[in-house]
Amino acid sequence: CAPFAAPAFAVVPEADALPVPVALPVRLAAPGTTDAQRTGPTATLDAGTRVTVHALLRPAPANPDLRQHGTLRTDRPILGVLVDDGLAPLDTLLESSPAGWSGPDVRGLRHPLDALVLGDDRRTLSITLAGAHPQRLRVLVEAP
């Protein structure tokens, strides 16, 4: 018997049916891939758009050379992903980020091997993250 490995990511619900306070630029607004080079489909969510917000957290790995993979499936369409500087508008609105998950050492998509792929169904997000630093993203899902 071998022990189970710790999960690579944690998904933390942050808000349900939250009206976006200002026009909000997002990445992966349509099926495709985004990475550290900021490629992929982008859009701006209109102020007032109602979203369910999930934080995607990856602790600093014991082995920084290890790439970690995961999949997030939602029951409603993903409207976009916030990374790096895009996190700030909702940090203020939600009045917090999960404890220990803010500051200059917490990264988004910065490693050359980091990538997010939004499936054609817009409900499946495939995640690859790498590097030595903890990482935090936000996934915005269409509110019920």
Secondary structure, DSSP 8 states (H G I E B T S, - for coil): -------S-EEEEEEEEEE-SS-EEEE-SSSEEEETT--S-EEEE-TT-EEEEEEEEE---SSTT--EEEEEE-SS-EEEEE-GGGGHHHHHHHT--STT--STT-BSS-STT-EEEE-TTSSEEEEEE-SSS-EEEEEEEE--
